[in-house]
Amino acid sequence: MDGRETTGVYIKSPNGLKLRDERVRRLVRRVRNVMPWLEDADVAALRAWAQFEILADQCHAYIRRVGVFNEKGNIRDALAHFRLLRSAQLAYARELGMTPAARMAIHADGTTAAIDLAGIANATDVDEGQSLAPVPATEDRPAIESAEHEASTS
């Protein structure tokens, strides 16, 4: 070696790669246990997210060990690499529903989303004599019929 410290991000030894691969597998298993909305089809994206997590952890440990600034007082390149790793990882996290905003979007698109009554009222011209269309039933809630429909069936 030439005396420079390495981040561990560019490991090439078979043992080092095997260890990193096992850490990724363990992390994927743990995440799937705590995020029940992830499906088998999500595993490839989840594995990529986990790989970024392991690499970013290694890069962060290096930055903590050697500091943010080099001996000339300049910011180390490792900080830029760390930021790039986290930015790429965040894209996967959003797609997998790992951020609060992504989870809200998932809930809004799902069948268990709350009914947006204000949005319905604003989007529909409802006079006193008109009624809103019935809302179809799902597993979680019965059908919501209009008051006019209920009165005609009683």
Secondary structure, 3 states (H helix, E strand, C coil): CCCCCCCCCCCCCHHHHHHHHHHHHHHHHHHHHHCCCCCHHHHHHHHHHHHHHHHHHHHHHHHHHHCCECCCCCECHHHHHHHHHHHHHHHHHHHCCCCHHHHHHHHHHCCCCCCCHHHHHHHCCCCCCCCCCCECCCCCCCCECCHHHHHHHC
